[in-house]
Amino acid sequence: MPRMVLVLAALGAMLLMPPHALAHAELFHADPAPFSIIATAPPRISLTFSEQPELRFSTVQVLDRNAKQVDRGDLQADPSDSITLTLGVGDVPQGTYTVSWKTLSAVDGHVTSGAYTFTVGLDQIPTGVVVSQGSSTTATPDRVLGRFLTYLGFLLQFGAFPFVGWILLPGLALGAATYNSTERVLRRTWRLALAGCAVALLAAIVMLVEQGVAAAGGSLLDGLAQVPAVAFESRFGMLWWARVVLVLVGAGLVLLARRTPTPSVLRMGMLVGLGAAFVQALGSHAAAVPEIAPPAIILDWIHLAAMVAWVGGLVFLTLAVATLYRSPYAGEATRVCAQLVPRFSAMALAAVGSLVLTGVYQGWLHVGTLTALTSTQYGQALLLKIALIVPTLGLGALHLLVITPRLRAASRRNGGAPEVVRRLRFNVAAEVAFTMAILLVVGALTNFQPGREAELALGVERQLSTADVRADVRITPGVASYNTFDVRLTDRRGNPIADAEKVALQLDMLSMDMGISELSLQANGDGHYVGQGGSLGMVGDWSLTLLVRRAGLDDVRIPFNLTLVDQTTRNAEARPKLADANLLMGIEICLGGIGALALAVWATRAQAPRRRRALRGVAAMSAAAFVVGTIVAATSATGLPNLSGGGNAPATRVGPSPTPADLGQVARGQAIYTQYCATCHGTAGRGDGPAGKGLNPPPADFRVHMQQGHTDLQLYDWISNGFPGSAMPAWSSTLTPDQILDVIAFIRTYGSTP
């Protein structure tokens, strides 16, 4: 018992471990910043991702407007930051350049890609296209099939061990099965388990080839050429070899158990199966979540193990019932099934309870919001999975509450009841069919981008309407940066409005007087009108008005408001919070302990005193779980800080903490401002400098800006990295951090200027 308490305490400690990973390897920060305008070409560009990329399988290119590569081709990892890649740039002339990138995550093996532009020359007008970052997680048939075969192989190979040890052998003995029936059921069981070994190996080969194709980004032949590198030079390859070794060891144990199914062999098989499930969890979505990767991996591990025990056991139960149904001995099928079904139901209840608890946590972790649940592929697939689970559980309840009592009643009679076994045979076969459909959906889930990330990629959406016009407005990425705009217009009957003379968005910054700018949208077919620009480049509250002009009709104007934040802030707000994770985890540990106690009481209510002693042990474990769960949940009151001091979490890129200004600092800042800033912002900070008169948007008026509550960290970031969508250059290569702080101290003085 002390040993079990220590295990629970260790689990609780792991739940409080610091962060190790973020999401897939999405672009987190770039220098020069996306869509920035800089004075001179940078000697190197740097791209920082949300988790460590595999350098061997990553590509970054800098292209001019003619798609000619102008970088030096010397992509390398930053020696001081494992999540940053750098690339040298040649001595390029003024103009707009596109940075195209593709990377393979070292954490979960997913491939992400994207592109953005930056402009060299303060007097240049940005050109080029906007390409959002994306990932190769689309659930194509081959990828879904690969995942489906992986799970099918696991549950057939490793689901045999707990079923034989806990269900089949005791059920055959207590049901007084004949030697011939026992031998026939065991032979078919281990034969199916061997087939599972073959399926698992085939799935491993399929997944390796698919990963090679994803890394190559080309044809099947290109992917095959990359297979050796993927297998021996990536984290995916390391996990792949571990899976293959465990599958082969499991196959050896299946062959050994086929000859002598001793308890020690069966226990070894269960342990190897747990190891295989853990390796699988290390390469799943759970390994790439913000701040809480260790507990997420543990729960994903439990989820996989419970699935193997439940679904694998269900498949083997179906096989056993079908075999016993053909028994020539009167009443044998009824007697044995009367023992098998309640035993399997007890194991299934424990497994399903674990699946529900871990599934709720995973749903919160990867989806997070009701919008993501209904609007993303991941959320929709999760809803389909739940819809398939409901009838599956209904059939299980039918076995437990209806068929089991009938089997027990029939077994007490000498004649047997073949019609009850026939009904059982049909029901378990139907339950297996539902679980196979669930596995297909899970195969798609593991290939879809998690709902939280996919919802971010959707941007901001508004549904607007008047008496005769309906408008669906989408702004992507929907942050204070360069955005793309897509407006779909329909009439009151839902028909597209494709003949509008003018469709435009009028933009007004509410936090300061910048005037009203207008962005005209171009027709793109089927009632869509699209455009792009950096007009929404400032953090704060905005008022937008959609203008629709049609021949012979009054103009339609539909106002709506937006609150914009920068991309980093939006990413941080969307990530799961550690305090919320601790609260949910603590509640689930408590519920798990209570559920285990309730299941033990139900399973041992009519057993011998020896089983009653086992119940006392479960009660002690339940109490320990309740204590650990309460402690973990209590940490959500204050949350836990990031104590890792590193890992893969991106470092904040806003420079040193500003210090209170003094007169000397203000004087130094004024000298720097006069030399570098006054040409655009003017000597009085009004945004009326000679070089700024032709810029759109115009330079900031510091008399207004300094009264808007911008923090020193925000100002430092804008001065260092430039302001997206404007002509504001990045000064980090010209000014030192102390000089930037001096400038901030000086422009703060404009806040009191009338």
N, C-alpha and C positions, 0 to 999 in steps of 0.2 A: 504493500500500500504506500509507504513512503516513496517508493520508486515512481509510482504513478503521479503522486503529488509533485515530485520534482519535474516530471515530464510536462505537466500542466504549467508549472511555474516557468519552465524554459520556453514553452510556447508563448506565454504572456510576455516574457522578455523579448522574444523575437519580434513581437508585434510592435514594440517600441523602438526597433532599430532605426537608425537614420536613413535618409534616402540614398539610393544607389543609381536610380535611372529616372528618366522622364518618359515622354511618349516615344513614338517612332522617331527616326532621325529626321525630323522636320527642321527647316531653316529657322533659327532663332534670332540670329543677329548677323549683319554683314557690314563690312567696311571696304569701300564706300557703301553708304546705306542705299537700299533700293530706291530708285527714282530720284536720287539726290543730284544736285548740280554742284560740281566742285571746280575749283579754279584751275588746277593742274592735274595731269594724269598721276594716279598713285603708282609707286614702284611695285607694290604687291596688293592683292586683294585678300581678304580673309572672310571665311564663312564659318560661323559657329552654329552647330546643330544641337538639338535637344538631347541627343545621346551620342555616344562614340560611333563614328562611321568606320567601316572597313576601308582603309586606304587602298588596299589592293583592288577593290571593286568599286572605287569612286572615281568619277570624272567631273572636272570643272573646266569650262572653256569661256574665254572672253572673245566675243565676235563683234565686228564692226557692222555698219548698216548694210554691207554687201555680203554678210555672213562669212567674212574672212576671219580666220583665227588670228588674234593679235597677242595672245598671252605667250609666255616663255615655255609652257609645257612642263614646268617643274613643280607640279602639285606635291605638297608634303604636309605632314601633320605638324601642328605647332608643338614643339618640344615641351612648352610650359602649360599646354592646355590640350588634353587628349580629345576634346570634342570640336576642335577648330582645325580647319584645313586652310592653307595659304597657297597662293599662286602668283608668280611673278608676271608683271605686265610690261610690254615693250614701251618704247618712247612713242606713244600714240598721239595723233593730232586731236584738235578739238572735235567734238561730235558726241553722238549717243552710242553707247556700247551695251551689248546684251551679255549678261552672265548666265550661262546655261549649266546646270549641275544635276548630277545623279549620284546617289550614294546608297550603299547597302548597310543597314544597321547591324552593328556588332552585337546588339542585345537580342533582338527578336528575328533578325534575318529578313525583314521586309525592305523592299526597295522603294525609295522616294526620289522624286525629281522635280524640277521646276526651273524657272528663269525669271530674271528681272533686268531692268535697265538702270544705268546711271549716265550722266552727261558730264563731259569735260568741257569747261569754258563757261564763264558766268553769263556771257551774252548769247549762249546757244539756246535754241528752242528744242526741248526734248522730243525725240521721235522714237518710233519702235513700237513693239507690241508688249502687252502685259500677259505673262503666262503664270498662272497660279501654280503653287507647288502641289504635287499629287503623289500618289503611291501606287505600287503595283499590287494592291490587295484586292483587286476586283475578283469576285468569285467566279472565275471561268470554270467550265466543266472539268478540265483536267486538274485544276487545283482543288476543286471540291471533291473530285474522285480520290485524289491523293490523300486528303485528310480523312475521308470516309473509310478508305482502306486501312489507314493507320489505326483509327479507333476500332474498326471491326476486327483487325488482327489482334489488337491488345485484349479486347474483351473475350475473344474466343480462346486465345492462348492462356491468359492469366486469370480469366474468370473461371476456368475449370478447377483451379486449386481450392478456392474457398467453397465452391459448390460441392465438390467431391468430399472435402474434409468435414464441412459443417452440415451439409444437407443430405447428400446422396448416400454415403456409407451408413450414417446413423438411421436414415429412413429405410434403407433396404434391410438392415438388421432388425429394427423394431417392427417392420411390416412383414417379417417372416418371408422374405423373398426367396425363391428357389435359387439353387446354384446356377442353373441355366439362365434365368432371367438376370441375375446379378452379373454374371459374366458378359452377357449380351449388352446390358446397359453400360457397363464400364468400358467395354471395347469400343462402343460407338462414341462414348464421351471423349475418350483419349484420341480417337481418330479425328474427331472434329477439332480438338485442341491442336493436333498436329497440322491440320489444315489452317488453323489460325496462325501458327508459326510461319507457314508459307506465305499467307496473306500479309503478315507483318513485314517480312523480308521484302516482298514485292512492293509494298507501300514505301518502305525506306528507299528503295531504288528509284521509284517514281518521284518521291520528294526531292531526292538529290539531283535528279535531272531537271526538275522544275526550278530548283534553286539556281542551277547552272544557267538555265535559259533566262531567268530573271536577272542574274548578275551580268550576263552578256548583253541583254537587251536586244537580242536578235532572233535568229531562227533556231530550230532544234539542233542543227549541226553546230552552230555557234555555242549553244548551251552545252552540248556534249564536250566541246573543246575546253570549256571552263570547269567541267566536273572535277578534274584532279585538283585544281586550285581551290575550289570551294570545299572539297573534302579535307584538304590538308592545310589550308591557310586561312581559315575563317572560324569564328566561334560556332557558326552553324555546323561546320564539319566536325568540330570537337563533340558537339552534342549528338550529331548523327552517328559517329562511331560508338559513342556510349550506348545509344539506343540499339544499334546492331549487335553489340556484344551482349547486352542484356537479353535481347530476343534469342540469340543463339544459346545462351546459358539456359533461358527458359525452355527452349526446345529440348535441350539435353535432359532437363528435369521432367518434361512431359514424357520422354521416352523411358526414363527411370521409373516414374510413377505408373506408367502403363504396365510395367512388369511387377513392381512392388509398391503400391500406394501407401507407404508407411506415413505416420503423422509427421515425422521429421522431413521427409521429402515434400509433403504438401506444404508445410510451414516455409520451407526454403523457396518453394514456388511463389508463395504469397509475398515473401520479402523481395524476391527479384521483381515481381510485378509492381510492388510499391516503388522500387528503384526506377523502373521504366516509366512509371507515371510521373515521378519527380523530374526526370530528365525531360519529359515532354512538357511539363509545366515551366521549366527553365527557358524554353524557347517559345512560350506563348505570349499573348497580349499582357498577361499578368507580369511578365518580366520587364515591361517597358512603361510602367505607370509612375506618375510623379510621387515622390516622397515615400511611398508605402510599398515598394516592390517586395520586400521580404514577406510580410503577411499576405500580400496578394498571391505570391507564388505558393505559399503554404496552403492557402484556401483553394487555389486552382488544383493543387496536388490532391487535396482531399476530395474535390469535386470529381476528378478523373478516377480516383480509386473507388469512390462510391458508384460511379457509372459502370465501371468494370464489374464490380460485385453484383449490382442489380441487373443490368442488361445482360451481362455474360451469364449470370445465374439463370435468368429467365430463358435464354436460348437453350441452355443445357436442361432446364426443367421441361421445356417443350419436347426436347429429344427423349428424355426419360419417360414422360407420359405417353408419347407416341409408341415407344418400344414396349412399355408395360401393357398398353391397350391391346396389343396383339398376343399377350401371354395366353397359352392354352390352358393355364391352371385357373380354375374357377375362383373368383374372389381375390386373386393375387393383386391385380391392378388396383382394386379399391383399397385393400389393406395398405399397400405401400404408398399410394398417393395420399391416403389419409395421414401418413406420417410426413411425406415430403412437403405438402403444401403449407401446413402451419409453420414448419421450420423455415421454409423459404420466405414466408410472409414476414416472419420476425426479422430476418436479415434484410428483406426489402424495405421494411419500415425504417430500420436504422439507416440504410443507404439513401432512401428517398428523403428522410429528414435531413441528412447531411447535404444532399443535393439542393434542397430548398434553401437552407441557411446559407450555403456558399453561393448559390445562384443569386440570392437577393443581394449579397455583397458585391458580386461581380456585375450585376445589373446596375447597381448604383455607381460602381467604379468606372465602368466603360460607357454608360449611357448618361446618367446623371440627371436629365430633365425629361419631362413629358414630351417636350417638343422634339428632342433627339430621339425619343422612343417611337414617334410617329412619322418623322420626316427624314430619317436616315435609313440607309439599307441595313445597317447593323441593328437598329431598333426594330425595324419591321421584321427582320429575320428572328429576333428575340421574341416578338409577339407571336409569330408563327410557331416557334418552338413551344411556347407556353400553351398555345391552342392544341398542339399535338399531345402535350403531357397530360392535359385534363382527361381525355378519354382513356389514356393509358392507366392513369391512377384509378379511374372509375372501374376498369376491368380488374385491377388489383384488389380494390375494395370488394368487388363481387366474389372473387376467390376467397377472400378472408371471411366475409360475413355470411355468404350464402352457400358456396360450394363446399367449404371446409366442414361446416356442421353436417351437411348431407353425407360427405364422405365418411365422417366419423360414425354417424348413425348407421350407414350401410356396412361399415367394417365390423360393427358389432353383431351383424347378422351373418349367418353362414352363406347365404346365397349370393352376396355381392350386389352391385348396382352398376352394370356397365354403362347405363345411360348417363350417370353422373360423371364417369370418367370421360365419356364421349364429349359431354359439354365442357369439361375442363380442358380437354385436348383442343377444342375449337377456340376457347377463350384465350389460352396461353399463346396459341398461334397468332391470334389477332393482336395480342399485346406485343408480341415480337415484331409484327408488321409495323405497328405504330412506333416502336423504338427504332427500327431501321430508318423510318422517315425522319425521326428526330436526329439521328446521326447524320443524315444528309444535310439537314438544316445547320447542325453544328459545324459540319465541314465548310459551309458557306460563311458562318459567323467568324470562324478563325481567319478567313481571308478578307473580310470586310474591314474597312477602317473603323475603329471604335467610334461609337456615337458621339462622344464628347468632341473628338477631333473633327469628325465629319460635320457636326453642327457649326463649328467655327468656320469651316471651309464654305459653308452656305452663305455666310455674310449676314446682312440685315435684310429682312423682308417685311414689306408693308402691303396690306390689302386695303385699297381705297375705293370709294364709290360715291357717285352722285345719282341723280334720277335716271340718267341714261348712259353713264359711262362707268365701267368697272376697270380698275387698274391694279395689276400685281407688280409691285416695284421691288427689285432686288438690287442691293448695293454690295459689291464684293471687293475686298474682304470686309467692308463695313467698319473700318477704323480710320483714324486720322492719318491718312496717307493717300497714295494714288489709288483710285477706285475705278471699277467698271460698273456701269449702270445698265440695267435691263428692265424695260417697262413693257408689259403686255397689256394691251387695251382690248376690251370686249364691250359689246353693247348689252342692253338689259336681257337679251335672249341668249347671251353667251357666245355670240358670233364675233370673230376677230374684227377689229377696226384697223384695216390696213391702208386706208386712204387719207389719213390725217395730213393736213398741209404742214403742220408744225407740232412737234412734241418737244418740250424742253423742261428742264428743272431749274427753278430760280432758287438760289442759295443765299441765305442770310445768316451770318454769325451773330447769335444773340448776346454773347458775352462781351462783344466789342463792336464798334462801328467800323465795319470794313466795306460797307456798301453791299448792294445786291448784285451778284454775278449770275450769269445765265449759261447753262450748258445745254446746247442743242443735241437732240438725239436723232439718229438716222434709222430709217425703216430697215428692218431685217427679216421681213416676211412673217406671215401668220400673226399679225398684230403686234409683233415685237419691235421695239425701238431701243437702240443701244447707243452707248457712248462711253468715253473714259476721260479721266482727267484728275488733276490734283487739287481741285477747288476745295474739297473737304479735307484740307491738310492740317487743320488745327484742332487740338483737343478742346472739347467744350460742347455747349448746347447750340444746335443749329435749327433754323426754321427753313423747311423746303416747301416749295409750291410746284405742283405738277401742272403744266400748262398744255392743254390740248386744243388745237385749232383745226376746225373742219369747215369745208366750203358750205356757205349758206346757213351756218349755225353759230350761235354765240360761243365765245371761248369758254372752255371749262377750266376752272382753277381749283385744285384740290390741295389744301395745305396739310402738312404734317410735320412733326418735330422728331429730331434725332439727338441723342447724346453720344458723342464720339470719344473714345479713349485711344491711346496708342496700342500697337499690336502686342507689345510686351505686357502691358497692363491687362489687356483682354485675355491673353493666354493664361496669365496668372489667376485671373478671376474664374476661368473655366476649369482649372485643374482641381481635382479632388483635394479637399483640405484634410490635413492630418488629424485635426481635432474631430472632424466629422467621422473620419475613418475609425478613430479610437472609440467613439461613442457607439457606432454601429457594430464594431467588432466586439466590444464588451457586452452589448446586449445579446449578440448571437452566441457568445460563449456561455452566458447565463442560460439562454434558452436551450442550448445544446446539452448542458448538464441536466436541466430539468427534464428534457425529452428522453435522455438516456435512462434516467431514474424511472420515468413512467413506463418506458419500454421494458425495463427489467422487471418491474412489478407485474406488468401484464404477462410477460413470458414465464415467470416463475410462480404465478399465483397458485398453481395446483401441483407444484413439484415437491420433491423430497427436501428434508432439512439441509442436505448438502448444498442444494441450489439456493436455499434461503441464506446460507452464509455468503454465497456469491453476491446476493442482493445487497448485503451489508457493505461489501466492497464497492459496489457500484454507487451506493448512497454516499460513501466517503468521497469517491471521485466526483460525484455531482456537487457536493458541498465545496470541494476544492475549486471546481470549475466556476461555481457561483462567486467565490471570493476573487479569483483571478479576473473574471469578467467584470466585476464591480470595480476593481482597481483600474483596469484598462479603460472602462467607460468614464471613470472619474477624471482621467487625464484630459478628456475633451473640454473640461471646464476652463482650462487655461491654454490647452494646446501645447505641443512640444516644439521647441525650436530645432532648426537644422544643426545638429551637433557633429555632422560628418566632417566638416572642414575640407570638403573637396568632393570626390566621387565624380559623377558625370553631370552634376547640376551645373548649368551655365552660370558663369560668373557675371555679376552685375557690371555693366559697361558704362558707368556714369562717372568714373573718376573718384578722386578723394573727397572726403566730407568737407564741405565748405566751412570756413571759419568766420566769426563775426568780423565785419569790415572795420578798418580804422582809416584815418585820414591818409596815411601813406599808401594804403592799398587802393583807395579811391583815386588818388593822384596817379598811381601807376596805371590803373585801369583806364583813366581818361586819356593818357598818352597812347595806349594801345588802341583804344576806340577811335581816336582821331586818325591814326595811321591806317587802320584796316576796315573800320566799320562805318565811318561817317560818310564815305562816298555813296553808300546806299541808304543808310538810316538817317542821314542829315546830322548837322552839328548840334541840333537841339533834340535829336532823337525822335523827330516827328515822322520818319519814314519818307522824307522828301529830298533825299540826297540826289545829286545829279545823275548817278548811275542807276538809281532806282525808279526813275520816272516812267520808264517803258516796261517795267516788270509786271507780270500778272501771275499770281497775286502780288500786290505791292509790298514793299518791305514793312515790317512791323512798326507801329507807332508805339514807342516805349512809354509814352505818357499814359496810354491806355493799358498796355500789357502789364506794366508794373503794378497796376491796381487790380489785376484779375486773379491774384493769388497763386501765380506760378511759383513752384518751389525752386530752390537753388539747384536741386538735382535735375529738374526738367530743363532749366536754362543751360546747365552744364552739358546735358546730352545734346540739345539743339545746336549749341555753339560748337561742340566737338564733332558731331556727326552730320550736321546740316539738318534742315527742316524738309521732310518729304513733300514733294509736289511744289516746291518753291525754288527760287534761285539762291537761297541761303546755302553757302558752301560749308563743307566740313573743315574746321580749322585745327583739328587735332594734330595734323602734320606740320602746322606752322607755329602754333602757340603751345607753350608748356602748360601742364595742369595749373600751376600757380598763376600764370598769366591769364588763363581763362577765368579763374576765381577773381582776379583783379578786375577784369572786364565786368563780371557779374556785380561786383561791389559798386562799380561806377554807374552802370545802367539802372541799378536800384534807386539812384538819386533822382531819376526821372519820374519816379512814382509820386513825388510831391510837387512836380512842376505843373502849374495850371495850364 
